[in-house]
C-alpha cells in the first residue's frame, strides 16, 4: 500500500513539473513577444509592452 501511494505521489509531482509553463524563445516573433510552453503541447505568446 505504501509503495502504491509513493508511486502515485511521484507521478503527480512529475506531471505537475511537466505541466508548469516554462519560457521558450521564439526568434520568428522577435524580442517584443514572450512565449511559454506547458505540458509539451500548449504554447502561448503575449506581446510585452515597450519599456
C-alpha positions, 0 to 999 in steps of 0.5 A: 500500500505504501509503495502504491501511494509513493508511486502515485505521489511521484507521478503527480509531482512529475506531471505537475513539473511537466505541466508548469509553463516554462519560457521558450524563445521564439526568434520568428516573433522577435524580442517584443513577444514572450512565449511559454510552453506547458505540458509539451503541447500548449504554447502561448505568446503575449506581446510585452509592452515597450519599456 
